Amino acid sequence: MTIAPVDTWEDPCPQQFHNISLNHNLFDFAATIRNLTIFYGCPLEDDIPFQHRFNCGTTTSNGNTYAYYLDESLSRLHRSELTDCDTSIIVPVNQSEFDELWNEPDNIVGAWNKGFEVMYQKDMISCLACRNSGGVCGSNSSSLDFLCFCPDHPCSKSCVVSVQVSQSSFDELQTERNEYMLEEWRFGFNVVYDFPAIFCERCDNLVEKCSNLMNESRYPVCKPGLV
């Protein structure tokens, strides 16, 4: 599952800085995620590879304009050089976007705006049952309890298949059933009954009609009282 930022960047020097927080009760980062730490308001540091440096143009509170984006290992390696930076944020990116940054260092905006992969970990068994029943996995926005979003309304676990048959269709099937039972009775007690082929054909037609009607009327809904 990919999570993309709502506030997409137009340039790598936003007016407001904030870290990306993830609700770990619902999600966890995929194994392919790399955390980039972006340091803003830094002095020029020649020891940090120039590919990881860009200039924001406007000075920050400490009067510096340079910014650096580094992964976890480079952040630890250059920790002493980064102490004079004004602020820093952590941005998760996919491994593929991280690799592209080595070839296109200026594409940090694109790497961020593409979002990052997460794994949904809330009630995986319930989620599988929900998806198999035609629903979409989700959660209650306030309690974070698992919800299965079915076509009519959310359910606590999964959708169930409901069959609704109109009264006219039901009456028609009931009439044919009664005729079928009468023919069965006549066939059982009248040894001179000459139409077994017709009888079997009517039986097959009735079964087929019932099956078709149920399939056409079948759709996922939620059991009353589940939510």
N, C-alpha and C positions, 0 to 999 in steps of 0.2 A: 504494500500500500504506500502511495506517495503522498506526502503532506507538502503543500506549497504555501509560501507565505502570502498573507492577505495584502500586506503593505510591500509590494514589489519595489525594488530599488531602481532608480533611474541612473544613479551613479554610485560609486563605492564610498562616497562621503555623505552619508545621510545627515540631516539636521538633528535628528534625535537618535540616541543609541540605546539599544536594548538587547539582552540576551534572548536566546530561544529556549523556552522551557517546554518540557514534555511531561504530560500526565502519565507517570509510569504505572498507575493503576490500570490504565487502558492500553498503553502502547509501550514498546521498547524499540530502541534504535536497531536497525538491521546491522548485520555484521559488516556490511560494505560501507558503513558511514565513517567519514573522517571529520574530526572536529578541527575547524580552522579558528585560530584566535587572531582577531584583527586589532592591532594596536594603533591608536590614533594620537595625534599631537606629540609625535616623537622627534627627537633630533636626528640628524643624518648620521647613520651608523654604517661605516664602510665594511664592518665585519659581517653584516647580514647580507646574504646574496641579493643583488640588485633586482633579480626577477621577482622578489617578494615585496618590493617597495613601490609605493605610488605616492603622489603628492596631491593633497586635498586643496591646495591653493590658498585657503583661508587659514589664518592662525587660530589655534585654540587658546585656552586660558593661560597656558605656559609659553605661548609665543612660537610654538613649533608647528610645522605644516606637514611633516612626513607621516606616512602610515605604513604598516607592515602586516602581511598576513602569513602566519606560520602554523604548521601542524604541531602536534604534541611534542615530538622530538626536538624540532627546531626551537620551539618556545622554551623548553628546558635548557637547551644549549646556549641560547642568547638571553637568558633571564637577566643577567647583570646589565646588559646593554639596554634593556627595555624598562628599567626602573624609572627612567625620566619621562616616560610617555604619560599623556594626560589621562587616557581611559582605554579600555579594551572590551571587546565583546567576543563571544564564542558563537560561531556559525557552523552548524552541521551541513555537510555536503556529501553527495554520493562519491564513491571511489572513482567512477568514470569522469565526473566533473573535476575532481581533484587532480587526476592525471592530465587532463586537458590544460589545467592551469600552468603546467610546466612548459607547454608549447605556446599557450596564449596567456601570459601573465595578466594582461589587462581585462581578462574575461571573468573577473571575480563576480561581477554583477550577474552575468548569465548563469554562473554556477549556483549562486544563491537563489535566483528566481525560478530555477528548475525544481526546487524542492528537494526532499530527501526521503529515503525509504524507511518505513517503520513496520514493525510487526504488531498486529493486533493480538493481545494476549488475554483479553477479558472473556472468560468462559468459552474456551475454544470448542468444547463439546457441544455446548448450546448453540454456538455460532454455526457449526457444521450442520446441526439439525435444522436450524433456522433456514440456512441457504438451501438445503435439500427440500424443504417444504415450500419454497418459492418466496421466502422473505429475505430481508436485508438486515445484517447485523448492525446493532447500534447500542446506545446506552441512554439512560435517563440523564438529562442535562443537569439535574440538581443532585440526585442521589448516586449517580454513576452506575446504578444497577443495570444489568444486561436487559436489552429489549430487542425483540424481533419485529421489524417493521413490515407488516403485512399490508395487502392492498386496502383493507378497510380501516385498520387502526393498529397501533403497536400491541404486541403480545409479550408475555413474560418469557416464553421459551421458544415456541415455534408456531407456525401457521398450521392449521388442520384443513384437510380437504372437505369441503361441504358440497352437498348435492341438493339443489333446489329444483323441484319439478312443479310446473304449473298445475292447477286443479283440473283443467281440461285434459292435459296429457295424462294425469293420474287416472281420471275417470275412463279415458279411452283404454288405458292398459288394464284397468280393473274389469272392464267389459270383456276384453279379449281373454283375460284370465278365466273369467267365469265360463265363457264359451269353450275354452280349452279344457276346463275341468269337466264340463258336460260331455264333450267328445271323448275324454278319457274314460268317463263312467260308461258311456255307450259301448266303447271299444272293449271294455273289460267284461261286460255282461251280455253283449250281443255277438254270438259266435258267427253270425252271417254278415258282420260288418265288412264291407267290400272296399273301404278306402283308407287303408293304413298309410299309403304314401302321402295322401292329402293331409292326414292327421299329423304325420311327422313334419311335413313342410310347414304347417301352421305353428307347430311347436317351435321349430327353428326360427321362424319369422318373429315370434313373440320374444324369444330370448335375444335376438339381434336388435330388436327395437328397444328393449329395455337397456341393453348395453350402450347403444348409441345415445339414447336420451341421457343416461347418467354421465357419459363422457362429455357431452355438450354442456351439461349443467354443472360441471365440476370446476371449482376455482378455489384458491387458497383464501381462507378467512381466519378470524381469530375466535377461539372458544369464548363465549360470554363469561365474564367474571375473572379472566386471567389477568387483566390489567385494571 
